[in-house]
Amino acid sequence: KGASDIEGSEKMKTRERYSLGKINPNETVSYPIDIVLFGEKDEEKKIIATFEYRLEDSNAIFAKTEEYSLIINSSAVGISISVPKEIRSNQEMILDVEIVSNSEIAMRDLILLMEYPSGFQFVSASPNPIDGGEKWMIGDLGASKKRNINIKGIVEGQDLDEKAFRAEVGVSDEDSAMIIYASESAAITIKKPLLDFSLSIDGYDGEKNTANAGQYIRGELR
């Protein structure tokens, strides 16, 4: 998964079949297949080749399989998330996601997925998402080009709570599953609110207080 043709214009299937024709005795046949592999940094990719053949004047089919593994040493797409280091609970914040092409060919049909922490309320974004503030169709991204998505929201939490945001960019395969090219996470810390508020009745701050009918009570807001 994550392979395309050399121009990057069309996604290849995860399984392709090629005809080699007739191979004569003592003949060596080379069949070059040019592909571009996309994936996350340090992701392992496996290519499996199965050679099927039959001998002359025989209907029996024989097969030999070889497997080759390689590691993606750098992603074709870079992604970064910019968030404030600290924020007050219920304070509006802006999250900036930048997607950069590191590829020499155009990246096609890119998709951005966002994962938000608990307590986060999506408000708006530029450009607009296509799925509840969590999915964007980035489309095509030329070589060395970049795209920015600005997300506005409100986050709630207790003092010193850490809230993590995660972004993933990739494409959909033929089964509509996400092939991730790159991912990035960022976290912010919730600080004490700008104002504290308390209420006491006759000097007591319990949730339930009692008083006699007709009795004067004193409430204090602090």
C-alpha positions in Angstrom: 0.0 0.0 0.0 1.2 3.5 -0.8 2.6 2.8 -4.2 1.9 4.9 -7.3 3.2 5.0 -10.8 6.4 7.0 -11.5 4.5 10.1 -12.4 2.4 10.0 -9.2 -0.7 10.6 -11.4 -2.4 7.3 -10.7 -2.6 5.0 -7.7 -1.5 1.5 -8.4 -3.4 -1.5 -7.2 -1.9 -3.5 -4.3 -1.6 -6.4 -6.8 -0.5 -6.2 -10.4 0.1 -8.9 -13.0 2.6 -8.7 -15.8 3.2 -11.1 -18.7 6.8 -12.2 -19.5 6.0 -14.3 -22.5 8.3 -17.2 -23.4 11.7 -17.6 -21.7 14.2 -19.8 -23.6 16.7 -22.2 -22.0 19.6 -20.4 -20.2 17.9 -17.1 -20.9 17.7 -14.3 -18.3 14.8 -11.9 -18.5 14.7 -8.6 -16.5 11.4 -6.8 -16.1 11.8 -3.3 -14.7 8.8 -1.8 -12.8 9.1 1.8 -11.9 7.1 2.8 -8.8 7.0 5.6 -6.2 6.5 4.5 -2.6 4.8 6.8 -0.1 4.7 6.2 3.7 5.6 7.6 7.1 9.3 8.0 8.1 10.8 4.7 9.4 7.8 2.7 8.1 8.6 -0.7 6.7 7.3 -1.6 3.2 7.2 -5.1 1.8 7.2 -6.0 -1.9 6.2 -9.6 -2.7 6.9 -11.0 -6.2 5.5 -14.3 -7.3 6.7 -15.9 -10.5 4.3 -18.3 -12.1 5.3 -20.5 -15.1 4.7 -23.7 -16.8 7.0 -25.9 -18.8 6.6 -26.5 -22.5 4.1 -29.3 -23.4 2.8 -29.2 -19.8 -0.3 -27.8 -18.2 1.1 -27.8 -14.7 1.7 -24.4 -13.2 4.7 -23.8 -10.9 5.4 -20.8 -8.7 8.3 -19.2 -6.8 7.9 -16.3 -4.4 10.4 -13.7 -3.2 9.8 -11.0 -0.6 11.8 -7.7 -0.3 11.6 -5.2 2.6 12.7 -1.6 2.7 12.4 1.3 5.2 11.1 4.7 4.3 13.9 7.1 5.4 11.9 10.3 4.9 8.3 11.1 4.2 7.2 12.7 0.9 5.0 15.0 3.0 5.9 17.1 6.0 3.3 18.2 8.6 3.6 20.5 11.6 1.1 21.8 14.2 1.4 25.1 15.9 -0.6 25.6 19.2 -0.2 27.9 22.2 2.0 26.5 24.9 -0.5 27.5 27.6 -4.2 28.4 27.5 -7.0 29.3 30.0 -9.9 26.9 30.2 -12.8 28.0 28.0 -10.5 30.4 26.1 -10.7 30.5 22.3 -7.6 29.2 20.6 -6.2 29.0 17.1 -4.4 25.9 15.8 -2.4 26.1 12.6 -1.6 23.0 10.6 1.0 23.3 7.8 1.5 20.6 5.1 4.6 20.7 3.0 5.5 18.6 0.0 9.0 17.1 0.1 8.5 15.2 -3.1 9.9 15.9 -6.6 6.5 14.9 -8.1 3.0 16.3 -7.4 1.1 14.7 -4.5 -2.4 13.8 -5.5 -5.7 13.7 -3.6 -4.3 14.4 -0.2 -6.5 14.2 2.9 -6.0 15.7 6.3 -7.5 14.1 9.4 -7.5 15.8 12.8 -7.9 14.2 16.3 -8.9 16.5 19.1 -8.6 16.0 22.9 -11.6 15.7 25.2 -13.0 19.0 26.1 -12.2 20.6 22.7 -15.1 22.3 20.9 -14.6 23.0 17.2 -15.7 26.6 16.2 -14.6 27.2 12.6 -11.7 26.7 10.2 -10.2 28.1 7.0 -10.5 26.4 4.6 -13.7 24.7 5.6 -13.6 21.0 6.5 -15.9 18.4 4.9 -16.7 16.3 8.0 -17.5 18.0 11.3 -14.2 19.8 11.7 -12.1 16.6 11.5 -11.5 16.0 7.7 -10.2 18.2 4.9 -9.7 17.5 1.2 -6.3 19.0 0.5 -6.3 17.8 -3.1 -3.2 18.1 -5.2 0.1 19.5 -3.8 2.9 20.4 -6.2 6.5 19.7 -5.6 7.9 21.8 -2.7 4.5 23.5 -2.2 2.7 23.9 1.1 -0.8 24.3 2.4 -2.1 25.8 5.7 -5.2 25.1 7.6 -6.3 27.4 10.5 -8.6 25.8 13.1 -10.4 27.9 15.7 -11.9 26.2 18.8 -12.5 26.3 22.6 -10.9 23.9 25.0 -12.0 23.1 28.5 -10.0 21.5 31.3 -8.6 21.7 34.8 -5.5 23.4 35.9 -2.3 21.8 34.5 -4.3 19.4 32.3 -2.4 18.5 29.1 -4.4 18.4 25.9 -3.0 16.6 22.8 -3.8 17.3 19.2 -2.9 14.9 16.3 -2.9 15.5 12.6 -2.5 12.9 9.8 -2.1 13.4 6.1 -2.4 10.8 3.4 -4.7 9.4 0.7 -7.5 6.8 0.5 -6.7 3.5 -1.1 -9.0 1.4 -3.3 -10.8 0.1 -0.1 -11.3 3.7 1.2 -8.8 3.0 4.0 -6.4 5.8 4.9 -2.7 5.4 3.8 -0.8 7.8 6.1 2.1 9.7 4.6 2.9 11.7 7.7 1.6 12.4 11.2 2.3 14.9 13.9 1.2 15.7 17.5 1.2 18.8 19.7 0.0 19.5 23.2 -1.0 22.5 25.3 -1.3 22.9 29.0 -4.5 24.3 30.7 -3.8 27.0 33.3 -6.0 28.4 36.0 -8.9 30.5 34.7 -8.5 34.3 34.6 -11.3 34.6 37.3 -12.3 32.3 40.2 -15.8 32.5 41.5 -17.4 31.2 44.8 -20.6 31.6 46.6 -21.2 31.2 50.4 -24.5 31.4 52.4 -24.1 32.7 56.0 -20.4 31.9 55.8 -20.9 28.3 54.5 -19.9 27.3 51.0 -21.5 23.9 50.9 -23.7 22.8 48.0 -26.7 22.5 50.3 -27.5 24.9 53.2 -30.6 25.1 55.5 -32.5 28.1 56.9 -35.8 28.6 58.7 -38.7 30.1 56.9 -38.7 33.9 57.2 -35.1 33.9 58.3 -32.8 36.5 56.9 -29.7 35.0 55.1 -26.6 36.6 53.9 -25.0 35.5 50.6 -21.5 36.4 49.6 -20.1 36.3 46.1 -16.3 36.2 45.9 
